[in-house]
Amino acid sequence: MEKPKLLLHACCGVCSAYVPELLIPEFDVAVYYENSNIYPQEEYFKRRDAARIMADGFNLPFLEATYSPDAWDDATLGHAEDRENGPRCRLCINFRLDRTFRFAKEHGFSWVATTLSVSRRKNVVQINEVGALLADKYGLSFLGRDWKKMNGETISQDRAKRSGIYRQDYCGCRFSLKKKLAE
Ligand code: SF4
């Protein structure tokens, strides 16, 4: 029987090191890199290349969205001072997943998932609420899982370390970079 097609939004190499393995038995998976939040552009490329290496390792197609930092800035305008996991992060997640859903709809995928919940720093409730709303909007299914459960983050980090790919040390946007530099 043919497996359903699932588009997996991936934010970096670390997050892509383990989640695909959990999906491949049930789904026909393609990895989608839409991370217009990432600042600066060199950082975007580093994370993209690491995510691609991981997708190649699983023999999965790797698809890249158009990097659109100006559109991301517009979508999060007025939220520079928000705390992490607050309203700006919700807008950021919505921006990236909305584009992922749109691509999925236009290219015959019936399911969407994201690696974002691998990280302990991310709010899985927020991610899954956004995913569920977008699933309704586009008439697709969202696989809202908490990938950090059962050591998901530790396994992902260990694998990424062993494979020698780039591993970032801030969430992604210019505001999270500023916060990290101030620490
Ligand atoms: S802190 Fe992370 S999730 Fe929040 S807006 Fe910045 S990049 Fe997006």
Residues whose N, C-alpha, C, O or C-beta is under 5 A from the ligand:
A	BS01	SF4	N37 E84 R88 C89 C92 C171 G172 C173 S176
